[in-house]
Amino acid sequence: MTFLFDEIAHATARLAEAGVPSPRADAEEIAAFVHGVSRGTLHTVKDADFDALFWEGIARREAREPLQHITGRAYFRFLSLEVGPGVFVPRPETEVVAGWAIDRLREMDVASPVVVDLGTGSGAIALSIAQEVALAQVHAVEIDPVAYGWAKKNILEHGQGRTSLHPEDLADCLPELNGRVDLVISNPPYIPPGAIPRDPEVRDYDPSRALYGSGDDGLDEVRAVERTARRLLRPGGFMAVEHADEQGNSVYWLFPEDKGWRDVRLRQDLTGRDRFVTARLNQD
């Protein structure tokens, strides 16, 4: 065992004691970041090249600072994104939501589908769609100036010229696209006011504007997504919106038939928890 792997083992024990959910993986990610290598090539770091900054990163993670803030990168589907203070760190469960949208877009008989991502944050969903759906024209909407800055960085790196960023409110954005959009997707804020997230990485580091929804139930932003999607979508267009696992039934009923929705479905993430609602606008 190299000196670095010995230090990683000690760091893993410290992180586990601090309650970090994936202590070994996080210790290796920090070691790889500090030493400028991949996790798969940590064994190539010579003992003499060990960098004590590794322990600074471990101390930050031990205090439950998000791993992504320490390394400056978040991985989402096939992307490596820049993230940091002031922007929501994309979660693995949201990859399922993006995957559903990508599958629908690939099935469409549309040469260059138009997509709107409402409240794009880091740009994770928008950029995944642009990367994985050939010729998709993606419009990413973000009103928060700090999050907008992070999204702009990531779009410049990964946007491939088919992702446009708009500093607009999701409630009244993009009137020029009314009735022309093939798919609307959103991971809006939805935590009810007064609720306290369990994980300190979320509670203490994610921006509150990206977490807490308005209204007694926290779903006013989802209601705004419904209205905007109804305005933007073409007949037969699709929408998907993420929510907390206990909000599935409430969000389902925000897309009623009398407002033009059909094929409303409550869908689960990889853990089997209710995670997002999908619907289609009537073609009549």
Secondary structure, 3 states (H helix, E strand, C coil): CCHHHHHHHHHHHHHHHCCCCCHHHHHHHHHHHHHCCCHHHHHHCCHHHCCCHHHHHHHHHHCCCCHHHHHCEEEECCEEEECCCCCCCCCHHHHHHHHHHHHHHHHCCCCCCEEEEECCCCCHHHHHHHHHCCCCEEEEECCCHHHHHHHHHHHHHHCCCCEEEECCCCCCCCHHHCCCEEEEEECCCCECCCCCCCCHHHHHHCCHHHHECCCCCCCHHHHHHHHHHHHHEEEEEEEEEECCHHHHHHHHCCCCHHHCEEEEEEEECCCCCEEEEEEEECCC
